[in-house]
Every structure is written in C-alpha cells, then in structure tokens.
C-alpha cells in the first residue's frame, strides 16, 4: 500500500475496501499506524492485515507489520531491522536465515497453503519466494487455474501443516483431492505389506538389471 503525504503531514484516503467502505487511512488508523513515533526524513513501509481485506489468507485481527524504513536522502539506505516498530498491533517481520537462495526456495516449497512464503532481502533489493501451495490456492480462489485438480492436490498435500480452514467455496474440491491422496497412500501401504507383491517387484527389478 502506497500513500502520499499531504501538506499537513496527514495520510491521503487513497481507496476503500470491504463491505464497510472504509478507507485505507481509516483501517491504518485502527491498527495504530497514525500513532507511531515517525521521524522526519524517513519512508516507512508496512503490510496492513485486516479481516475485510481480500487476500488468500484473511487476517484474524487488524494489525500492521513494519517491513522496512528507508532514509529519504543520500543513498536511501534501509535502517537495521532493530529500528522497526514493535508495539501493540504493530510488529517487525519474522527473520529467518538461509545459507543460500536454493535453501530458501526448497523451504518455501514445503510450506502449507496458508503460509505465503519468504521475502529475500539483501539491504537494497527484495525478492518474494512464495509457497507452491499458497500460489495454488491463489489460482483456485481467482478461478484462473490451468488445472484445478493439480492445484487442489498441491493444497491437499499441505493440509496437515496448515492452521487455517479451507475457504468454503473450495472445501469440496480440496476434500476430494485429499480423499484421492488417502486412497493412494492406503494402496501403496497395502502393496508394501504384501509379500507376494514385494517379491514380484523384486523379480521384475532383477530381470530388468540382467537385461
């Protein structure tokens, strides 16, 4: 969300959302954003979490995440994370360390659908590394999935790690995908515990190696 400052230093009402028609300024104020100890000459970036804001993962309560602060002079340097606000309703982002971008990408792939992912920051640039299941849910909600079944399966694979309920409109589709996964798991387990099936598989493997 980007808002310009008026001459008196107040925030401009740039848009409204939700059934109440509240402006972003109103919801920003509800989260305590107008009461923070701002310093002149700095730019502050926040993520606004609000139950009425349409997102893949609706917020349970109103809050702000203080993403970054930059100086508005010289090189527009970003201030250290220790300087970000941490007060009632306002918190800094959680920091996770990875040894490489590949490690971050692999970690994002294992996240459940209700965890968006990570933002890789090196002080000057930011790159979003999103959860595969989150993006699958995003496509399902938007109705632009190339293959609904594939995206539903991607979401269903993470249900045991998710903490939020599936949105009502997609409950049946994801439940169907979960049932298919459960049936496949039961079949694979029964095959693994069947001595005859195991012996047959080993025989085929041996004949393949000899050929």
C-alpha positions in Angstrom: 0.0 0.0 0.0 1.5 3.3 -1.0 0.2 6.6 0.3 1.4 10.1 -0.3 1.7 12.7 2.5 -0.5 15.8 2.4 1.0 19.3 3.2 0.0 18.9 6.8 1.7 15.5 7.1 -1.5 13.5 7.2 -2.3 10.5 5.1 -4.4 10.7 2.0 -7.5 8.5 1.6 -6.4 6.6 -1.5 -9.1 3.8 -1.7 -11.6 1.8 0.1 -12.3 -1.9 0.5 -14.6 -4.4 2.2 -18.3 -4.2 2.9 -18.0 -1.2 5.2 -16.4 1.0 2.6 -13.7 2.1 5.0 -10.7 3.9 3.5 -7.2 2.6 3.9 -6.4 5.5 6.1 -9.3 4.5 8.5 -8.1 0.9 8.7 -4.5 2.1 9.0 -5.5 4.2 12.0 -7.5 1.3 13.5 -4.2 -0.7 13.5 -2.4 2.1 15.3 -0.5 3.3 12.3 -1.2 7.0 12.9 0.1 6.9 16.5 3.7 5.7 15.8 6.7 7.8 16.6 7.7 8.6 13.0 10.8 10.6 12.2 11.1 13.2 9.5 13.2 12.3 6.5 12.3 8.6 6.5 10.0 6.4 4.4 8.1 3.7 6.3 6.7 0.5 4.6 4.0 -1.6 6.3 1.8 -4.6 5.5 -1.8 -3.9 6.6 -3.6 -7.1 7.8 -7.3 -6.7 8.1 -10.2 -9.2 8.1 -12.0 -7.2 5.4 -9.1 -7.1 3.1 -9.4 -9.7 0.3 -6.4 -11.9 0.4 -5.6 -15.6 0.1 -5.2 -15.8 3.9 -7.7 -13.4 5.6 -6.3 -11.8 8.8 -8.0 -12.8 12.0 -7.5 -9.4 13.6 -6.3 -5.9 12.5 -2.5 -5.4 12.7 0.5 -3.9 10.9 3.8 -5.5 10.0 6.6 -2.9 9.8 8.5 -4.2 6.8 11.2 -1.5 6.3 12.3 2.0 6.9 14.5 4.0 4.4 16.2 7.3 4.7 15.0 9.9 2.2 18.4 11.3 1.4 21.8 10.3 0.1 21.6 6.6 -0.9 18.1 5.9 0.5 19.7 3.4 2.9 17.5 1.0 4.7 17.7 1.1 8.5 18.5 -2.1 10.5 15.6 -4.3 11.5 16.2 -3.4 15.1 14.8 0.0 14.4 11.4 -1.3 13.3 8.4 -0.6 15.4 7.3 -3.2 17.9 4.2 -2.1 19.8 0.6 -3.0 20.3 -0.8 -4.1 16.9 2.5 -3.3 15.2 5.3 -5.8 14.8 8.5 -6.3 12.8 8.6 -9.2 10.3 9.9 -12.6 11.5 13.5 -13.1 10.4 14.7 -16.5 9.0 18.2 -17.2 7.9 19.2 -19.4 5.0 22.6 -20.3 3.7 21.6 -19.9 0.1 18.8 -18.9 -2.2 18.3 -22.6 -3.1 17.8 -23.5 0.5 15.2 -20.7 0.8 13.4 -21.9 -2.3 13.3 -25.5 -1.0 11.9 -24.4 2.3 9.2 -22.4 0.6 8.1 -25.5 -1.4 7.4 -27.3 1.9 5.2 -24.5 3.4 1.4 -25.1 3.7 -1.1 -23.2 1.7 -1.8 -20.7 4.5 1.9 -19.5 4.6 2.7 -17.2 1.7 6.5 -17.7 1.8 9.6 -15.6 2.4 11.0 -12.3 1.3 14.7 -12.4 0.5 16.3 -9.1 1.4 19.9 -8.1 0.9 19.6 -4.5 2.1 18.9 -3.0 -1.4 16.5 -5.4 -3.1 13.7 -7.7 -2.1 12.5 -10.9 -3.9 9.4 -12.9 -2.9 9.8 -16.6 -2.7 6.3 -18.0 -2.4 4.9 -21.3 -1.2 3.8 -23.6 -4.1 0.6 -24.4 -2.1 -0.1 -20.8 -1.5 0.1 -19.9 -5.2 -2.1 -23.0 -6.0 -4.8 -21.7 -3.5 -4.4 -18.2 -5.0 -5.2 -19.5 -8.5 -8.1 -21.6 -7.2 -9.6 -18.5 -5.5 -9.1 -16.4 -8.6 -10.6 -19.0 -10.8 -7.7 -19.0 -13.3 -6.1 -22.3 -12.5 -4.9 -24.2 -15.7 -5.7 -27.5 -13.9 -7.9 -27.3 -10.8 -7.2 -30.9 -9.9 -3.5 -30.4 -9.8 -3.7 -27.2 -7.7 -6.2 -28.9 -5.4 -3.8 -31.8 -4.9 -1.0 -29.3 -4.2 -3.1 -27.7 -1.5 -4.3 -31.0 -0.1 -0.7 -32.2 0.4 -0.2 -29.4 3.0 -3.4 -29.7 5.0 -1.7 -31.4 7.9 0.6 -28.4 8.3 -1.9 -25.7 7.7 -3.6 -23.8 10.6 -6.4 -22.1 8.7 -9.6 -23.7 7.4 -10.1 -24.1 3.7 -12.3 -21.4 2.2 -15.9 -22.6 2.0 -16.2 -22.4 -1.8 -13.2 -24.7 -2.3 -13.8 -27.1 0.6 -15.4 -29.8 -1.6 -12.7 -29.6 -4.3 -9.8 -29.9 -1.8 -11.5 -32.6 0.2 -11.9 -34.6 -2.9 -8.2 -34.2 -3.7 -7.4 -35.2 -0.1 -9.5 -38.4 -0.4 -7.6 -39.4 -3.6 -4.3 -38.9 -1.8 -5.5 -41.0 1.2 -6.7 -43.8 -1.2 -3.3 -43.8 -2.9 -1.5 -43.9 0.4 -3.6 -46.9 1.5 -3.0 -48.7 -1.8 0.8 -48.1 -1.6 0.9 -49.3 2.0 -1.0 -52.4 1.2 1.3 -53.2 -1.6 4.3 -52.6 0.6 3.0 -55.0 3.2 2.0 -57.8 0.7 4.9 -60.3 0.5 3.7 -61.6 -2.9 3.7 -58.1 -4.4 7.1 -57.2 -2.9 8.6 -60.5 -4.3 7.1 -59.7 -7.8 8.5 -56.2 -7.8 12.0 -57.6 -6.8 11.7 -60.2 -9.5 10.9 -57.6 -12.2 13.8 -55.4 -10.9 16.2 -58.3 -11.1 15.1 -59.3 -14.7 15.5 -55.6 -15.7 19.0 -55.5 -14.4 20.0 -58.7 -16.2 18.5 -57.5 -19.5 
